[in-house]
């Protein structure tokens, strides 16, 4: 079972991101560490990462947000969740806090932009649906292959669950982007694999996707070598990072290990060609591909145009208890 460590946040809740694609919105991390523990995750390389099987919950986030927001000279149009964790981790305390913070912001007409690879509980989905004009949802979909999923991200929502969530979000009229991020070179960048993904997305009505190949730090490389059980798959992936350059993340000044430029260029050409075949537009993340791409991948959506605020009575009840019917308790247990 994941150990949840409750702490009081001392720094500001609404924090600017160093990433260029997030420069227009403040961000909130509800936790340090993430119960999904994807083996390729860049956040596992941070010095403040609490370690495997541990999540630090910033328990006073809502209280500090209540104090902080009125002091802002300009109220933000939206808030992004989360630069280095997932708001929909399968941990009840995290899900409860996410719901409370989302409801607080939406009730005040402030948008919520969220990127997740997790399972969105019914009560959260109801809140997002009821406030659709104020929501941008990003769903990370690395693969449709269960073996690849179980190998690299087994504690996330299964691919079929994420596909169903994309369908529900699109049907609800929520601005929805699917992110093939990271693409794992040698594992998820094949012609057939990508065609299956984009055919599925097109069938769901998705018209916007963002992509980037995985980037690495030395600690992540060590994790992959040690923990990926399919050694053939691990070798196929890591072979692309032996001779690749060190690239500085645009806006963050962080050095990253990336595949050679020609490898990435070839992957993105293939992605664009296949996506276009299915009528899906593709954005390459310029923050992680400053040598190949320009502009924004719109990871937090577009908030430069006014969005219609919901009527007060339309807000999904923020007082809905965490044990509401249809929303079973979610607990991570690990062996």
Secondary structure, 3 states (H helix, E strand, C coil): CCEEEEECCCCCCCECCCCHHHCCCEECCCEECCCCCCCCCHHHHCCCCCCCCEEEEECCHHHHHHHHHCCCCCCCCEEEECCCCCCCCCCHHHHHHHHHHHHHHHHCCCEEEEEECCCCCHHHHHHHHHCHHHEEEEEECCCCCHHHHHHHCCCCCCHHHHHHHHHHHHHCCCEEEEEEEEECCCCCCCHHHHHHHHHHHHHHCCCEEEEEECCECHHHHHHHHHHCCCHHHHHHHHHHHCCCCEEECCCCCCEEECCCHHHHHHHHHHHHHHHHHCCCEEEECCCCCCCCCCCCCCCCCCCCCCCCCCCHHHCCCCCCCCCCCCCCCCCCCCC
